């Protein structure tokens, strides 16, 4: 593996504290989960990459659901006890994210990150490609600040988890009701004014193919109205860990997070929303490594 270059940060699943749990190799962990998990095999895409068997996949899913339920209960409890703070929630989200990445043995490399952009005091909107559920913990682990995302309204109806999302200051968005979506974006603007860094997938949903889909205008209109700084971020490799609408995990992969040049929406007012969308799309394609040659 090559060395670490300037502006590059590496986050390894092995760096995550595990308490009293001993650090075991893949073979030891797989043996603990039964024979079916031992069907994991190396893939042609790289040394050390494994395809999870059925039992291993079920273990990952169960642990991921359990830890998500647990942090939801914690933030709800702290709210009712009057102990909730955004800073503590940030810490919980990053702890949760590191655990999820550790379950699949993922390492993340971050390129060109300028943390000062996130501390400028201006509203910040992160815009990324979105092709895997793992994009979510990847963002919390690799980028600084109080990051929250526009989240599908229906998820807030899920018992306990939905209340946890609400308590944790995630913002619901109604994709099927334009009038309500406008109100939701106004609420997102208030959150940004309070210090929240908003993460938006401009496609509005996960890509099944890994390529960028058509962008929705809402996030760009919000950026223009709030005069936000847009930070384009290209995620490479997350789809191979867990593609959209799949339960097949690829273990031990390395994911790259490429941070683009900040775009000051305040200086794009005259150009309009279509031009802003094209500028972000151009950067994202380049950051994803899919720009037209």
Buried (B, 14 or more C-beta within 10 A) or exposed (E): EEEEEEEBEEBBBEEBEEEEEEEEEBEEBBEEBEEBBBBBEEBEEEEEBBBBBEBBBBBBBEBBEEBBBBBBBBBBEBBEEEEBEBEEBBEBBBBBBBBBBBBBBBBBBBBBBEEEBBEEEBBBBBBBBBBBBBBBBBBBBBBBBBBBBBBBBEEBEEEEBBBBBBBBBBBBBBBEEEEBBEEBBEEBBEBBEEEBBBBBBBBBEBBEEBEBBEBBEBBBBBBBBBBBBBBBBBBBBBBBBBBBEBEEBBBBBBBBBBBBBBBEBBEBEEEEBEEBBEBBBBBBBBBBEBEEE
